[in-house]
């Protein structure tokens, strides 16, 4: 890939930050300049865990330092596998050997993987994707209106002083290369694995960081031991990332921590309730024209970086509060009640009944997921119909029933079936964990005989959540339609 001609970089000055998880992290000149841009500084004002802070008050941490942590983990993986350049080369802006560019680019891809993050992280992204303004445009590229494409647009379409494209070119780094890394479609399978896989630099950071700020022990794993056991192997003329068999149980600890985290925290009815309500409010405000459309975000990125800076959590909460105070929600009592729940952090209920129970289902039996998915939707439809007849104007129901379950790892059958490139060798698939055996053989983790995951990988956690207004809950409970609720 052609690398842009490097202009004269500014005088060398390296920077150090102190991270609560890893301690001191050194930043080279290009990283510091990117972090100092409006596009990156915006991440200070976006919570990493959405509305989980309503349940765990300590979860106020942001995408800003999470992304720096992801960069640091990518760096440590490269050190572990012997693909890191020296600190002198890494910090020298004029050093553009192929090895240095690979190392610097991987750090930059990790640093900017969340550059296009929406308000309250993934909470409002679903509303933009569903609205699909540019996705459904006649002359559009038909790409999802999601954070990855928004981040890629920032990286490739800000060629002006202070813009990300401009900064990358100034230091001789290809914007297209960084965009490919962010999307996980780089020509290097190794690079894609480090940034996007079942054990990657992103998950390595958020498990520890989210556990730290929520105060929960979920997410704990032995990071140093895991880092020590990464190993590169050559498969069909490609370098791939593997983990030595010695760290088998460390990897399993990592994966079970992530499984527990998603099952008990991210998908917990108490916390996920606020995210689901906020997503519904976001969809409503998009339809009303009360929030920036995706096309407006693209326009600001290209012309008004400080305008795009405002697209953060404060913007979303201010919009809800302003329209609430102005009486703009009054014509829709359901939305008004939801807005009040988000503003005050109280109200709304998560419904309990047989159809909405969490279940462990088989990954290789799509019929099982479909069966319970249909049952949950049928029950939700019954509840909605009942409330339309018996409920009041402010009674609402929100369904959050996932089509995909939470899994430990992809099953070998699933990998072979869903490989994006229909690869002849499943070991070249980006996502699944590969284990280097003592005899030199490489296996998918799910195929390692003495692995607990080989017994558990087929168990996926199907967690349907359905929420309703407090008044609707009382009505449903008195009618015997539900069992109860989480507060």
Secondary structure, DSSP 4 states (H G I P E B T S, - for coil): -PPPPPPPPPPP--EEEEETTTEEEEE-HHHHHHHTSHHHHGGGGSBTTGGGGGTSTT---BHHHHHHHHHHHHHHHHHHTT-PPPHHHHH-TT---HHHHHHHHHHHHHHTTTTT--TTTHHHHHHHHHH-TTTT-TTS----SSHHHHHHHHHHS--STTSHHHHHHHTT--HHHHHHHHHT--S-HHHHHHHSSSS-HHHHHHHHHHHHHHT-STT---HHHHHHTEEEEEETTEEEEEEEGGGHHHHHHHHHHHHHHIIIIIT-HHHHHHHHHHHHHHHHHHHHT-S--HHHHHHHHHH-HHHHHT-SHHHHHHHHHHHHHTTTTTT-HHHHHHHHHHHHS---EEEE-GGG--EEEETT-HHHHHHHHHHHHHHHHHHHHHHHHHS-TT--EEEE--SS-B-SS--HHHHHHH-TT--SSGGG-SSS-EEE-TTS-EEEGGG-TT-SHHHHTTEEEE--EEEE-HHHHHHHHHTTS--EEE-
